[in-house]
Amino acid sequence: MIAQAFQSTVLAGIVFGLVPIIWWAIKGRKKDKFMKYFGLIRPKSDGWGAVIAIAGYCMIWAAAHLPVFTQYTQPSSGIYLGLGARAIIPAFIISFLQTGFWE
């Protein structure tokens, strides 16, 4: 179960990682460098504004991902139904690494 979760996570990472690189290689290599082409630039920090924005984002994300709100919207939740503590690590891998990290 854990190996299958890692395998699908790595496969998702390869797919989501190669698509932007291939797109940049075909369409944008002559226009800009890779990071600038996709808008990945270092933001200018203005002190507490960034800290407040990150804290606000974390609170909204945490509230939106509570099981009370997501028990009916998560397509993978039925996979681990009734497995108890054995399902914690695979569910963590799928919910945070596979879906969140690569996006």
C-alpha positions as CSV (number, residue, x, y, z in Angstrom):
1,M,0.0,0.0,0.0
2,I,2.8,2.4,0.9
3,A,4.9,1.4,-2.1
4,Q,1.9,1.9,-4.4
5,A,1.3,5.4,-3.0
6,F,5.0,6.3,-3.5
7,Q,5.0,4.9,-7.0
8,S,2.0,7.0,-8.0
9,T,3.5,10.1,-6.3
10,V,6.8,9.7,-8.3
11,L,4.9,9.1,-11.5
12,A,2.8,12.3,-10.9
13,G,6.0,14.2,-10.2
14,I,7.6,13.1,-13.4
15,V,4.5,14.0,-15.5
16,F,3.9,17.3,-13.8
17,G,7.6,18.1,-14.0
18,L,8.2,17.3,-17.6
19,V,5.2,19.1,-19.0
20,P,6.4,22.6,-18.2
21,I,9.9,21.8,-19.3
22,I,8.8,20.4,-22.7
23,W,6.4,23.4,-23.2
24,W,9.2,25.8,-22.5
25,A,11.6,23.9,-24.7
26,I,9.2,24.1,-27.6
27,K,7.6,27.5,-27.1
28,G,9.6,29.7,-24.8
29,R,13.3,29.0,-24.9
30,K,14.1,31.9,-27.2
31,K,11.9,34.3,-25.3
32,D,13.1,34.0,-21.7
33,K,14.9,31.8,-19.2
34,F,12.9,29.0,-17.7
35,M,12.1,30.6,-14.4
36,K,11.1,34.0,-15.8
37,Y,9.0,32.4,-18.6
38,F,6.8,30.8,-16.0
39,G,6.7,33.8,-13.7
40,L,8.9,32.3,-11.0
41,I,10.6,35.4,-9.7
42,R,11.8,36.4,-6.3
43,P,9.2,38.6,-4.7
44,K,10.2,41.8,-2.9
45,S,9.7,41.5,0.8
46,D,7.9,44.4,2.6
47,G,8.3,43.1,6.1
48,W,5.2,41.8,7.9
49,G,3.0,41.9,4.9
50,A,4.5,38.6,3.6
51,V,4.2,37.0,7.0
52,I,0.6,37.9,7.4
53,A,-0.2,36.8,3.9
54,I,1.4,33.4,4.4
55,A,-0.3,33.0,7.8
56,G,-3.7,33.8,6.3
57,Y,-3.1,31.4,3.5
58,C,-2.2,28.6,5.9
59,M,-5.3,29.2,8.0
60,I,-7.6,29.2,5.0
61,W,-5.9,26.0,3.7
62,A,-6.2,24.3,7.1
63,A,-9.9,25.2,7.4
64,A,-10.6,24.0,3.8
65,H,-8.8,20.7,4.4
66,L,-10.5,19.6,7.6
67,P,-12.1,16.2,7.3
68,V,-15.5,17.7,8.1
69,F,-15.4,19.7,4.9
70,T,-13.6,17.2,2.7
71,Q,-15.1,13.8,3.6
72,Y,-17.4,14.0,0.7
73,T,-15.1,15.6,-1.9
74,Q,-12.0,13.5,-1.7
75,P,-12.1,10.7,-4.3
76,S,-9.4,8.7,-2.6
77,S,-11.0,8.7,0.9
78,G,-13.0,5.5,0.1
79,I,-9.7,3.6,-0.6
80,Y,-8.7,3.7,3.0
81,L,-12.1,3.3,4.7
82,G,-12.0,0.9,7.6
83,L,-8.2,0.3,7.5
84,G,-7.5,2.3,10.7
85,A,-4.0,3.4,11.5
86,R,-2.5,1.4,8.7
87,A,-3.9,3.9,6.2
88,I,-2.4,7.0,7.8
89,I,0.9,7.0,5.9
90,P,-0.5,6.2,2.5
91,A,-3.3,8.7,2.9
92,F,-0.7,11.3,3.9
93,I,1.4,10.5,0.9
94,I,-1.5,10.8,-1.5
95,S,-3.2,13.9,0.1
96,F,-0.1,16.0,0.6
97,L,2.7,14.8,-1.6
98,Q,1.0,13.6,-4.7
99,T,-1.8,16.2,-5.0
100,G,-0.4,19.2,-3.2
101,F,3.3,19.2,-3.7
102,W,3.4,18.8,-7.4
103,E,0.7,21.3,-8.0
